[in-house]
Amino acid sequence: MKDKVTQIDHSELFEIFENESIEESFIASADIRNILLSENIPEEEILNYPYLTNDLIIIIYLEGYFKAKVDWRNYTLEKGSLLVIMPKQVFEIREISPDADSIVYIMKKNFWDNNNFFESIELKQHFFKESGLKLSENRLNEAITLYHLIKQKLTEKHLFSRQIIQHYISVMFYNVYAQLQQQYTQKSKYKLHTKEYFFEQFMRLVERHFKEEHQITFYAEKLHLTSKYLSEVIRSASGMTAGQWIQEYLIIEARALLKSGKMSIKQISNELNFYDQSHFGVFFKKHVGCSPKAYQKR
């Protein structure tokens, strides 16, 4: 992953994709490459550059293939593959085939009347992390049908278009959950208490708590393990220590916040729960090779 993390908020896309969006909070399009090009990202920088978004992104691949990295996981999407990128996750596009064809949804939190939908997705997000879910043929056909219905409502833009689209998206996810739940139930019989199981549970906790909790003891207690055993399990499963994973998340988030320019270094230090700005500076320089201020000016 390259040092630079580009933060995108898609704010300009709603004008560009006027016929594919509604109320500056939802977009349904067919090509992630066109979306990134519309963000004024040079074509040569689309591949192998990490991006951080504040929105929910859903990608369903119909033809060709798409290689990507989301946080620390690598994915290869082919026909029928679905990938969910949550707000605040860092994703990196590695390769897009020339014949690529996809469905892309971008949703801001304010698209929903409340945050229950996003909370529900966050609770179930671990289901999507097996390899970029492969939809069954029936589920894929349903997803394509729903996409065409959504596009129709975006064209009509009548009084209840937003509510209808919300329900279509919910239907799509409930269909996916039904397939996932069946697969997960079957797998969980064999995965319980293996090192892979603990690694997945640990990473879910890190994703949720890395800003506030930097010590391994917190995660070990949550998993009812000793810190020593947790460290051994994580190293065995991933090749990295538990502490290195926590540091990786802190570094990615720090880089993204510094590049966004929306917060001062002191505010970022507080956001990531460092004792003070000085401690944050020492940590950042140790892992990145330069001070936060120098990195911000690159």
C-alpha positions, 0 to 999 in steps of 0.5 A: 500500500502506498503512503498516501491515503486519499479521502473521498466524500463523493460530494461532487458526484451527485451533480455529475450522476444527477440521473443516477442519484437522489437527494445528494445521499444515494447513487446507483451506477455501473462502474467504480472506475467512472466514479473514481475518475469523476472524483478528479482522481487521475486514471493512473492513480486509480490502481494501487492507491488507498481511499477512505470514504465516509459512506457505505459502498456496495459493489456487485460484479456482473462480468470480468474481475476486480481485485481490491484490498479493504483494510487488511483483507484482499478480495478478488471479485468475479461474476456474482461477487458482492463486496461491502465497504463500510464508512471509515474503511480504507479500500485499494483497487489492485486491478480491474479487467477490461470487460468489467461490468458491475453494480455500484451503490453509494449511500450516505447515512442521511439517506436513511431516516435513522441509523438502524440500517447502518447499525444492522449492517455493522453487526452483520459485516463479519459475514461479508469477510469470508472472501467477498461473498459469492451470490447464488444465481438466484440471488444475483438475478434478484439483485440485478432486478432490484437494480433496474427497479432502483434505476427506474425510481431514480429516473421518476424521482417522485414523492416516495422514490426515496422510501421505495429505494430504501425498501429495495436495498433492504430487500437485497440485503435480507436476501443476502443475509438469508444465504449468508446465515445458512453458510455461516451456520454450516461453517461455524460448526467447524471453526469454533475455537480454532485460531482462525476463529479467534483471529476473526473475532479479534479483528472485529474488535480491533475495527470497533475499538482501535481508536480508544483501546491500544492495549492487547489486554483489552482484546484478550479480556473480551475474548476470555484469553490471556494476552500471551495466548492471544498474541501467539494465536494472532501471530500464528494465524496472520504472521503479525502480532496483535499489537502490530494489527492495532498499530496498523489500524491507527496508522491508516486512520492517522494518515487518512485524517492528516491528509483530509486536512479537516482536523489539527494534529492535536485533534487527531491525537485526541481522536485516536486517544493518545496521551498528548500530541507529543506521544502521537508524534513519536508513534507516527514518526516511528512507524511512518518515518516522518512527523505528522506535520511533514506527512501532512505537507507531502 
